[in-house]
């Protein structure tokens, strides 16, 4: 996932920083799957340090929808954003 997200990561962070500064996003950040994983090095593309989820707290539904509309990850397709609520 890290390699796939690289071209979009900076724009993603810039959007979040803007929304936090403007008071439309309270907090957020990366997360890992809600399962226990043991990383033994056998799969270099997947480790416990490879975030596959993000959690964000917006001040309104409109702010969340704006983020989703403008987030480079969401715009990229290719499985970068598969679900939200």
N, C-alpha and C positions, 0 to 999 in steps of 0.2 A: 504494500500500500504506500510506503514512503516514496518510492520511485514514481508511482502514478500521480501522487499529489504534488510533487515538486513544482511543476510549472504554475500551479494555482495558489500555492501556499502564501506567498507574500501578499497577493491581493486579498485573500481570505483574512489575513491578520490586519491589514489596513482597514478593511470594512468593519471588522470587530472593534478595533481601536476607535474608529470614528463614532460608532454607535454607543460605545461605552462613554466616550468623552461627552457626547450629546445627551447622555442619560437615558438612552433607549434600550440598552443592554446592561443588566446589573452585574452579571458574572458569567463565566463559561470557561470551557477548556476541553482538552482531549480526554478520552477514556479508553479503556480496553474492554474486551468482551467480559461479560459477567459470568465467567467460567474460570476454573483453576487451570493454569497452563504451566507446564514445565518446559523450559527452553534448554535443550541440550546441544544446540548448534547444528542439528541435522538439517534444518530448513532455514537458510540465511534470509529468506524473504519474509519470515514470520517469527516474531519474538514477543515477549511480554512487554517490550518497549515500543511496539508498533501499534499506535492508536488506531482503532477501527470505528470509534464512535466519538461524538462530541456532545456536550451538554451545555446549553445556553439558557439563561434566564432573561427574558425580554420584559419590558414594562407594559407591553400591550400586544394583542393579537396582530395589530397592524405593523408593529415593529418587527415581529417575528416573520410576518409575510414579506416585509420589505427585505429583510436579511435573506430569506430564501430566494427571493427574486433576483437579488444582486450578488449573492455569494458565488465566487468563481468556481468553487467545488460543485455547487448545484447546477451552474450553467454548463459545466464541462460534460455532464452525463457520464457515460462509461462506468456506471456503478459507484460514482463518488458519493452520491447521496441516494440512499435506497429507501429511506423512510423518515418520517418526521411526525411529530404531534405536539 
